[in-house]
Amino acid sequence: MIPYVCDQLAMARISRATFALMLALLPATATAIGVLVLRQIPSVVEIIGVVLVVAAFAIHRPADADAPQRDREDPP
């Protein structure tokens, strides 16, 4: 329950893009902490999984990235 509450508090305070970046980097951060603190060495398959998650975020583009920006003002 504590991680869920922390996620909800973070989503209320930071932008969606920043939150998405934090979630995408979570597997890499957890792996680094596991190696440094717990001395758990990940297997090749686990490293590939982490790389794929981070790469998916890196190459992802929002659906409306190519759409021109519209004025958000209401017409007079």
C-alpha positions as CSV (number, residue, x, y, z in Angstrom):
1,M,0.0,0.0,0.0
2,I,2.8,2.4,0.7
3,P,4.3,2.4,-2.8
4,Y,0.8,2.9,-4.2
5,V,0.3,6.0,-2.0
6,C,3.7,7.3,-2.9
7,D,2.8,7.0,-6.6
8,Q,-0.4,8.8,-6.1
9,L,1.3,11.6,-4.3
10,A,4.0,11.9,-6.9
11,M,1.4,12.0,-9.8
12,A,-0.3,14.9,-8.1
13,R,2.9,16.9,-7.9
14,I,4.9,16.2,-11.1
15,S,4.1,16.2,-14.8
16,R,2.9,13.1,-16.6
17,A,6.1,13.0,-18.7
18,T,8.3,13.1,-15.6
19,F,6.3,10.4,-13.8
20,A,6.4,8.2,-16.9
21,L,10.2,8.7,-17.1
22,M,10.5,7.7,-13.4
23,L,8.4,4.6,-14.0
24,A,10.4,3.6,-17.1
25,L,13.7,3.9,-15.2
26,L,12.4,2.0,-12.2
27,P,13.7,-1.4,-13.4
28,A,17.1,0.0,-14.1
29,T,17.2,1.6,-10.6
30,A,16.0,-1.5,-8.9
31,T,18.6,-3.6,-10.7
32,A,21.4,-1.1,-9.7
33,I,20.3,-1.2,-6.1
34,G,20.2,-5.0,-6.2
35,V,23.7,-5.2,-7.5
36,L,25.2,-2.5,-5.2
37,V,23.3,-3.2,-1.9
38,L,22.3,-6.8,-2.1
39,R,25.1,-8.1,-4.3
40,Q,22.6,-9.8,-6.6
41,I,24.0,-10.1,-10.1
42,P,21.2,-10.2,-12.7
43,S,21.2,-12.8,-15.5
44,V,21.6,-11.9,-19.1
45,V,17.9,-12.4,-19.7
46,E,17.1,-10.0,-16.8
47,I,19.5,-7.3,-18.2
48,I,17.9,-7.6,-21.6
49,G,14.5,-7.1,-20.0
50,V,15.6,-4.0,-18.3
51,V,17.2,-2.6,-21.5
52,L,14.0,-3.3,-23.4
53,V,11.8,-1.5,-20.9
54,V,14.1,1.6,-21.0
55,A,14.5,1.4,-24.8
56,A,10.7,1.2,-25.2
57,F,10.3,4.5,-23.3
58,A,13.2,6.1,-25.2
59,I,11.6,5.4,-28.6
60,H,8.0,6.0,-27.6
61,R,6.4,9.0,-29.2
62,P,3.0,10.3,-28.1
63,A,0.2,9.8,-30.7
64,D,-0.3,13.5,-31.2
65,A,3.4,14.4,-31.5
66,D,3.0,14.9,-35.3
67,A,-0.2,16.9,-35.0
68,P,0.1,20.6,-35.2
69,Q,-0.5,22.5,-31.9
70,R,-4.0,24.1,-31.8
71,D,-4.8,27.2,-29.9
72,R,-6.5,26.4,-26.7
73,E,-8.4,29.7,-26.6
74,D,-12.1,29.8,-27.1
75,P,-13.2,31.6,-30.3
76,P,-14.7,35.1,-29.6
